[in-house]
Amino acid sequence: MNFPLKTILIDDESLAISRLKRLLGKYADTFVVIGEANNGAEGLAMVESGRPDVIFLDIEMPLLNGFEMLSRLTYMPLVVFATAYDQYAIRAFEEHSIDYLLKPIESDRLERTIGKIRSIVELGTRSESINNFPNTDNLLKLLERMQPKKEIHAVSVKTGEKIKLIPLPEIAFFEAEDKYVFLSTTDGQKFLTSYTITTLAEKLPETFVRISRSALVNSHRISEIVKHYDGKFLIVLTDKKGSRLMSGSTYGEAVRGLMEF
């Protein structure tokens, strides 16, 4: 890799790109801007085709955000985030040797970033492939952890021609029967859902605990937990039917966690 470094700016705010481009103009010996993208999808295509040395990347963007864009790259340049994330979250970037610029970008902070990039390039620590890039795995895992998770307040079910939203506090449990997953409410109603148990376990808050391969319960609706044989537990719920579900033998740890204070 030789100076000036091929650079792409990716941000959905045109003013932010203009400001950064102006600031980088003072470092023509270090950077040459070869492209500007206004969203993650454009950025993805531009990086794959242009194979830049460095990208300055926003996080919150339409179509694909910065996290999603990076996870789809087959070629990984040096990444500098331009972000409005708070200082506490950003510390994680530093711990993983990923640099960042907090908006609005200040010239003195940019100068420190440039010094870091020059050191990395001059020491020859960068690889050309995403598969060989030393920090790629850590980077993608970090990005996955830091992506804001959408807060779910209700689960949608279809009733006839209508879509009904069931608030989470009204859900007692989910249970798979053959290839279908049903939602049971605290007042005894039962609805067919379009989700798998695995998807629900991943998306719902921690108050919903998977107790077997086929069942997910609302821990706020448990009245009793009774030890059974082979490491299993009988879960008794407070719904209208007083539903009783048996945990799977490999889910004992999750159930025991419900009994800890």
WOTASUL-V40361 format. One record per residue. RES is the residue in one small letter. PSI is psi in radians with two decimals (* if undefined). OMEGA is omega in degrees with one decimal (* if undefined). Layout:
res=RES psi=PSI omega=OMEGA
res=RES psi=PSI omega=OMEGA
This chain:
res=m psi=2.30 omega=-177.2
res=n psi=2.67 omega=174.0
res=f psi=2.56 omega=-3.2
res=p psi=2.59 omega=-176.3
res=l psi=2.31 omega=176.3
res=k psi=2.20 omega=-170.2
res=t psi=2.42 omega=175.4
res=i psi=2.39 omega=178.9
res=l psi=2.22 omega=-176.2
res=i psi=1.93 omega=-176.7
res=d psi=2.44 omega=-179.9
res=d psi=-0.04 omega=177.6
res=e psi=1.96 omega=-177.1
res=s psi=-0.61 omega=178.9
res=l psi=-0.64 omega=178.9
res=a psi=-0.72 omega=178.0
res=i psi=-0.75 omega=-179.0
res=s psi=-0.75 omega=-179.7
res=r psi=-0.80 omega=-178.8
res=l psi=-0.72 omega=179.7
res=k psi=-0.68 omega=178.4
res=r psi=-0.74 omega=-179.9
res=l psi=-0.71 omega=-179.8
res=l psi=-0.38 omega=179.9
res=g psi=-0.38 omega=179.2
res=k psi=-0.15 omega=-177.2
res=y psi=0.90 omega=-177.0
res=a psi=-0.39 omega=178.1
res=d psi=-0.26 omega=-176.8
res=t psi=-0.66 omega=-174.7
res=f psi=2.53 omega=166.8
res=v psi=2.04 omega=-176.9
res=v psi=2.05 omega=-177.8
res=i psi=-0.09 omega=179.9
res=g psi=2.73 omega=176.8
res=e psi=2.31 omega=-179.4
res=a psi=2.51 omega=-175.3
res=n psi=0.04 omega=174.8
res=n psi=2.99 omega=-176.4
res=g psi=-0.60 omega=-179.9
res=a psi=-0.78 omega=176.6
res=e psi=-0.72 omega=-179.5
res=g psi=-0.73 omega=179.3
res=l psi=-0.87 omega=-179.0
res=a psi=-0.69 omega=-176.7
res=m psi=-0.69 omega=179.5
res=v psi=-0.74 omega=-178.9
res=e psi=-0.65 omega=-177.7
res=s psi=-0.68 omega=-175.3
res=g psi=-0.34 omega=-179.2
res=r psi=1.08 omega=-178.8
res=p psi=2.87 omega=174.5
res=d psi=-0.59 omega=-175.5
res=v psi=2.50 omega=167.9
res=i psi=2.48 omega=170.7
res=f psi=2.04 omega=-165.0
res=l psi=2.20 omega=172.0
res=d psi=2.83 omega=179.3
res=i psi=-0.94 omega=-177.6
res=e psi=1.84 omega=-179.8
res=m psi=2.75 omega=177.3
res=p psi=2.89 omega=178.2
res=l psi=-1.15 omega=172.2
res=l psi=2.27 omega=174.7
res=n psi=3.08 omega=-176.0
res=g psi=-0.68 omega=178.9
res=f psi=-0.86 omega=-177.9
res=e psi=-0.69 omega=-179.5
res=m psi=-0.83 omega=-178.8
res=l psi=-0.65 omega=-177.3
res=s psi=-0.31 omega=-178.1
res=r psi=-0.07 omega=-178.3
res=l psi=2.50 omega=170.7
res=t psi=-0.13 omega=177.4
res=y psi=2.20 omega=-175.6
res=m psi=1.94 omega=174.0
res=p psi=-3.13 omega=169.4
res=l psi=2.38 omega=-173.9
res=v psi=2.25 omega=171.5
res=v psi=2.11 omega=179.3
res=f psi=2.38 omega=170.1
res=a psi=1.84 omega=-165.6
res=t psi=2.76 omega=175.0
res=a psi=0.21 omega=177.3
res=y psi=2.58 omega=-177.9
res=d psi=2.87 omega=-174.2
res=q psi=-0.60 omega=-177.0
res=y psi=-0.77 omega=179.0
res=a psi=-0.64 omega=-175.0
res=i psi=-0.42 omega=178.4
res=r psi=-0.57 omega=-179.8
res=a psi=-0.61 omega=178.4
res=f psi=-0.76 omega=-178.1
res=e psi=-0.69 omega=-178.5
res=e psi=-0.46 omega=-179.8
res=h psi=0.34 omega=178.3
res=s psi=0.57 omega=174.8
res=i psi=2.25 omega=-177.1
res=d psi=2.85 omega=-177.4
res=y psi=2.78 omega=172.0
res=l psi=2.13 omega=-179.7
res=l psi=2.20 omega=179.9
res=k psi=2.54 omega=-8.3
res=p psi=2.42 omega=-174.2
res=i psi=2.28 omega=178.4
res=e psi=2.53 omega=-174.6
res=s psi=-0.65 omega=-178.4
res=d psi=-0.61 omega=177.7
res=r psi=-0.69 omega=177.1
res=l psi=-0.65 omega=-180.0
res=e psi=-0.68 omega=177.7
res=r psi=-0.68 omega=178.1
res=t psi=-0.75 omega=-179.2
res=i psi=-0.68 omega=177.1
res=g psi=-0.70 omega=179.3
res=k psi=-0.77 omega=179.4
res=i psi=-0.77 omega=-179.7
res=r psi=-0.70 omega=179.4
res=s psi=-0.76 omega=179.8
res=i psi=-0.79 omega=-177.9
res=v psi=-0.78 omega=-177.0
res=e psi=-0.51 omega=177.9
res=l psi=-0.17 omega=176.7
res=g psi=0.67 omega=-176.9
res=t psi=-0.02 omega=-176.5
res=r psi=2.43 omega=173.5
res=s psi=2.87 omega=-176.1
res=e psi=-0.24 omega=-174.6
res=s psi=2.49 omega=177.0
res=i psi=-0.53 omega=-179.0
res=n psi=-0.37 omega=-179.2
res=n psi=-0.14 omega=-178.0
res=f psi=2.13 omega=-170.4
res=p psi=-0.63 omega=-173.7
res=n psi=0.21 omega=-174.7
res=t psi=-0.86 omega=-178.7
res=d psi=-0.79 omega=179.0
res=n psi=-0.69 omega=-179.9
res=l psi=-0.87 omega=-176.5
res=l psi=-0.64 omega=176.7
res=k psi=-0.70 omega=178.2
res=l psi=-0.78 omega=-179.6
res=l psi=-0.70 omega=-179.9
res=e psi=-0.74 omega=-179.8
res=r psi=-0.59 omega=-173.5
res=m psi=-0.18 omega=178.0
res=q psi=2.23 omega=178.6
res=p psi=2.24 omega=179.1
res=k psi=2.36 omega=179.0
res=k psi=2.23 omega=-179.6
res=e psi=2.18 omega=-177.7
res=i psi=2.27 omega=-179.7
res=h psi=-0.29 omega=-176.9
res=a psi=2.80 omega=176.8
res=v psi=2.33 omega=-178.1
res=s psi=2.42 omega=175.0
res=v psi=2.66 omega=-179.7
res=k psi=2.24 omega=176.1
res=t psi=1.77 omega=-175.4
res=g psi=-2.15 omega=178.9
res=e psi=0.09 omega=-176.7
res=k psi=2.71 omega=173.2
res=i psi=2.12 omega=-177.9
res=k psi=2.39 omega=177.6
res=l psi=2.14 omega=180.0
res=i psi=1.97 omega=178.9
res=p psi=2.49 omega=-176.4
res=l psi=-0.71 omega=-179.4
res=p psi=-0.34 omega=-179.8
res=e psi=-0.03 omega=-179.6
res=i psi=2.20 omega=178.4
res=a psi=-0.80 omega=-179.7
res=f psi=2.89 omega=171.9
res=f psi=2.49 omega=179.0
res=e psi=2.36 omega=179.2
res=a psi=2.37 omega=175.6
res=e psi=1.95 omega=-172.7
res=d psi=-2.09 omega=-178.1
res=k psi=0.12 omega=-175.2
res=y psi=2.66 omega=177.1
res=v psi=2.22 omega=-178.8
res=f psi=2.57 omega=176.7
res=l psi=2.28 omega=177.2
res=s psi=2.26 omega=-177.4
res=t psi=2.94 omega=-178.5
res=t psi=-0.41 omega=179.3
res=d psi=0.22 omega=171.9
res=g psi=0.07 omega=178.9
res=q psi=2.71 omega=-178.2
res=k psi=2.28 omega=-177.2
res=f psi=2.51 omega=174.2
res=l psi=2.33 omega=177.4
res=t psi=2.99 omega=178.4
res=s psi=0.28 omega=-176.6
res=y psi=2.80 omega=171.4
res=t psi=2.81 omega=177.0
res=i psi=-0.69 omega=180.0
res=t psi=-0.77 omega=178.6
res=t psi=-0.77 omega=179.1
res=l psi=-0.73 omega=-179.5
res=a psi=-0.57 omega=-179.4
res=e psi=-0.62 omega=-171.5
res=k psi=-0.53 omega=-175.0
res=l psi=2.73 omega=178.9
res=p psi=2.96 omega=-173.4
res=e psi=-0.22 omega=177.7
res=t psi=-0.35 omega=175.9
res=f psi=2.10 omega=-172.7
res=v psi=2.30 omega=177.6
res=r psi=2.13 omega=-177.3
res=i psi=-0.12 omega=177.5
res=s psi=3.10 omega=178.0
res=r psi=-0.41 omega=-173.1
res=s psi=0.07 omega=-175.4
res=a psi=2.48 omega=178.7
res=l psi=2.15 omega=-173.8
res=v psi=2.65 omega=173.5
res=n psi=1.93 omega=-175.0
res=s psi=-0.38 omega=178.2
res=h psi=-0.14 omega=-178.9
res=r psi=0.32 omega=178.3
res=i psi=2.28 omega=178.0
res=s psi=-0.58 omega=-179.0
res=e psi=2.60 omega=171.8
res=i psi=2.03 omega=-175.0
res=v psi=2.21 omega=178.9
res=k psi=2.41 omega=178.3
res=h psi=-3.01 omega=179.5
res=y psi=2.91 omega=179.3
res=d psi=0.56 omega=177.3
res=g psi=0.22 omega=-179.3
res=k psi=2.85 omega=177.7
res=f psi=2.54 omega=173.6
res=l psi=2.14 omega=-179.0
res=i psi=2.10 omega=178.6
res=v psi=2.25 omega=-175.1
res=l psi=2.87 omega=-178.2
res=t psi=0.21 omega=-179.7
res=d psi=3.00 omega=-175.1
res=k psi=-0.58 omega=-177.5
res=k psi=-0.12 omega=-175.7
res=g psi=0.79 omega=-173.9
res=s psi=2.52 omega=-179.3
res=r psi=2.10 omega=-177.6
res=l psi=2.48 omega=178.6
res=m psi=2.29 omega=178.2
res=s psi=2.79 omega=176.0
res=g psi=2.66 omega=-176.9
res=s psi=-0.43 omega=-179.9
res=t psi=0.03 omega=-179.6
res=y psi=0.31 omega=-178.3
res=g psi=-0.67 omega=-179.1
res=e psi=-0.72 omega=179.3
res=a psi=-0.70 omega=179.4
res=v psi=-0.74 omega=178.2
res=r psi=-0.54 omega=176.9
res=g psi=-0.48 omega=177.3
res=l psi=-0.37 omega=-176.1
res=m psi=-0.04 omega=180.0
res=e psi=2.50 omega=179.3
res=f psi=* omega=*
